[in-house]
Amino acid sequence: MKIAIRTVRDDAEFESWHRGSEAMFGAPESDAELAVERALVPLDRTVAAVDGERIVGTAASYPFEMTLPGGGTIPVAGVTMVTVSSTHRRRGILREMMSFQLDDVVSRSEPIAVLNSSESSIYGRFGYGIAELYQEYRIDTQRAAFGRPVPERRVPMRLITKAEAHKELPSIYDRCRLSKPGMLTQPEAWWAGVLGERQTWKGGGSLYVVVADADEAAGTGPGYALYRIASDTPSGTWKLTVIDMQAADSVVEAQLLRFLLDVDLVGTVRFESRPLDCPLRWWMREPREARVVHVGDFLWVRVLDVVRALSARRYPVQDELVIDIEDPFGGHGSGRYLVSGGPDGASCEPTHRPVDLLMDIAELGGIYLGQTRPTSLASAQRMIEVTPGALARADAFFGWPVAPWCTTRF
Ligand SMILES: CC(C)(COP(=O)(O)OP(=O)(O)OC[C@H]1O[C@@H](n2cnc3c(N)ncnc32)[C@H](O)[C@@H]1OP(=O)(O)O)[C@@H](O)C(=O)NCCC(=O)NCCS
């Protein structure tokens, strides 16, 4: 029987669709969590693969706004809950769902889709490229002294309850997210997951929340950290895990880092995700003790509307390049484009001018947020320089001084 690909029809079907997705991730959710997801995912953004009456494949997308190099934002589809039942794997169902979903994103005039991937072999074929790497630190608190005094703030930090956090964190997050490319909007209902009763992928469970208020007199911004403490070992060896930490500026960032490294009875602090340009190492008296235990890919970018995507971001140097894009999955981004821009503005248009660089759409996604260097991709035969010198220019042009980061777990 042919598998039908369509959206989920109603709330009752949403439940069986969601339960199917949960089963493939091995993470059954409570009724309350299901209600949160229902609030976050409009039915017309779902994808169901249906065999007869049975749902055998799932996908969906959240409507987000993503921060760009330069501080602007752009609408993106945050692809999520992608599963195919083990009974129906490797028959092309994922391929069909991806095609259906990208057409849907295009029809909504969302120029970009983003996701994070359970396995890095899956999504390149659908035009997604790795746009953001994060680092995970593990630090022995005995060797975590800083080499310089932390800048002072007059406003004390406050440990607050999760109920208070619901009221306070969203506006702090919103202020912080605009300073880093790759950060996503988190709608009201999102925080019910982040601060929920049960521990899930989004957060929740037993959490401590520390808030640093803005110090108006000193002109410093706010920040917060969400963390857990595992206290099932002798005191002094407890493990503190930082789930999220946002800071509006480097002063409050240093204060929060110091706070987290100084919690009594804790022996090890693990930061689950920090951007690659996190200054922690440079604060430490023993820089090597800021141990990076993992560098991983998180945000993958799939450009669908090249003109809109490339005109929306800013570029650190004034230049222009002609790029020829091959988009083998659906052809949405195929074409030759002239992109011109600099720190104050940019434009992109189809062109017939001689080409400088050839690349697939996944590579454009990879360089979009300014982290991956075109030269690295060309060294791995993922990009071709046609005009001599174009790669070096592209490194400078597509780069960005602030490392991308994404802390929304979707
Ligand atoms: C990943 C998953 C969705 C793939 O579904 P599927 O229907 O079996 O995939 P398809 O048959 O449409 O495969 C399409 C292509 O992707 C490849 N592919 C699919 N899953 C892959 C994987 N895990 N690793 C490498 N390649 C994979 C297939 O070989 C096929 O390649 P081809 O086009 O060159 O022939 C499914 O295995 C699954 O649900 N896994 C568990 C949940 C999960 O990890 N989801 C992804 C969340 S980010």
The ligand as a Tripos MOL2 file, in Angstrom:
@<TRIPOS>MOLECULE
LIG
   48    50     1     0     0
SMALL
NO_CHARGES

@<TRIPOS>ATOM
      1 C1         16.4420    8.7170   10.6720 C.3       1 LIG1
      2 C2         15.1190    8.1330   10.1710 C.3       1 LIG1
      3 C3         14.0520    9.2130   10.2560 C.3       1 LIG1
      4 C4         15.2990    7.7200    8.7120 C.3       1 LIG1
      5 O1         14.0450    7.3680    8.1350 O.3       1 LIG1
      6 P1         13.9260    6.4090    6.8190 P.3       1 LIG1
      7 O2         12.5210    6.5020    6.3350 O.co2     1 LIG1
      8 O3         14.4810    5.1090    7.1420 O.co2     1 LIG1
      9 O4         14.8550    7.1590    5.7620 O.3       1 LIG1
     10 P2         14.7480    7.0440    4.1670 P.3       1 LIG1
     11 O5         14.4750    5.6130    3.7960 O.co2     1 LIG1
     12 O6         13.8190    8.0640    3.5890 O.co2     1 LIG1
     13 O7         16.2220    7.4210    3.7780 O.3       1 LIG1
     14 C5         16.5450    8.5260    2.9220 C.3       1 LIG1
     15 C6         18.0350    8.4940    2.7170 C.3       1 LIG1
     16 O8         18.6690    8.7640    3.9570 O.3       1 LIG1
     17 C7         19.5410    7.6930    4.3120 C.3       1 LIG1
     18 N1         19.4290    7.5380    5.7630 N.ar      1 LIG1
     19 C8         18.3110    7.4630    6.4870 C.ar      1 LIG1
     20 N2         18.6040    7.3540    7.7880 N.ar      1 LIG1
     21 C9         19.9420    7.3730    7.8840 C.ar      1 LIG1
     22 C10        20.8350    7.2940    8.9750 C.ar      1 LIG1
     23 N3         20.4010    7.1860   10.2330 N.pl3     1 LIG1
     24 N4         22.1440    7.3330    8.7050 N.ar      1 LIG1
     25 C11        22.5760    7.4440    7.4280 C.ar      1 LIG1
     26 N5         21.7790    7.5350    6.3480 N.ar      1 LIG1
     27 C12        20.4740    7.4990    6.5900 C.ar      1 LIG1
     28 C13        19.0080    6.4870    3.5630 C.3       1 LIG1
     29 O9         19.9890    5.5250    3.3760 O.3       1 LIG1
     30 C14        18.5680    7.1400    2.2780 C.3       1 LIG1
     31 O10        19.7110    7.3980    1.4880 O.3       1 LIG1
     32 P3         19.6190    7.4980   -0.1250 P.3       1 LIG1
     33 O11        18.6670    8.5960   -0.4160 O.co2     1 LIG1
     34 O12        21.0150    7.7750   -0.5180 O.co2     1 LIG1
     35 O13        19.0850    6.1780   -0.5710 O.co2     1 LIG1
     36 C15        14.6840    6.8840   11.0080 C.3       1 LIG1
     37 O14        15.6820    5.9150   10.9410 O.3       1 LIG1
     38 C16        14.3990    7.1910   12.4860 C.2       1 LIG1
     39 O15        13.2630    7.5120   12.8250 O.2       1 LIG1
     40 N6         15.4150    7.1020   13.3850 N.am      1 LIG1
     41 C17        15.2080    7.3130   14.8200 C.3       1 LIG1
     42 C18        14.8390    8.7720   15.1540 C.3       1 LIG1
     43 C19        15.8430    9.7540   14.5960 C.2       1 LIG1
     44 O16        17.0280    9.6300   14.7800 O.2       1 LIG1
     45 N7         15.3150   10.7870   13.8960 N.am      1 LIG1
     46 C20        16.1060   11.8760   13.3810 C.3       1 LIG1
     47 C21        15.9440   12.9960   14.3690 C.3       1 LIG1
     48 S1         16.9850   14.3640   14.0770 S.3       1 LIG1
@<TRIPOS>BOND
     1     1     2 1
     2     2     3 1
     3     2     4 1
     4     2    36 1
     5     4     5 1
     6     5     6 1
     7     6     7 2
     8     6     8 1
     9     6     9 1
    10     9    10 1
    11    10    11 2
    12    10    12 1
    13    10    13 1
    14    13    14 1
    15    14    15 1
    16    15    16 1
    17    15    30 1
    18    16    17 1
    19    17    18 1
    20    17    28 1
    21    18    19 ar
    22    18    27 ar
    23    19    20 ar
    24    20    21 ar
    25    21    22 ar
    26    21    27 ar
    27    22    23 1
    28    22    24 ar
    29    24    25 ar
    30    25    26 ar
    31    26    27 ar
    32    28    29 1
    33    28    30 1
    34    30    31 1
    35    31    32 1
    36    32    33 2
    37    32    34 1
    38    32    35 1
    39    36    37 1
    40    36    38 1
    41    38    39 2
    42    38    40 1
    43    40    41 1
    44    41    42 1
    45    42    43 1
    46    43    44 2
    47    43    45 1
    48    45    46 1
    49    46    47 1
    50    47    48 1
@<TRIPOS>SUBSTRUCTURE
     1 LIG1         1 GROUP 0 **** ****
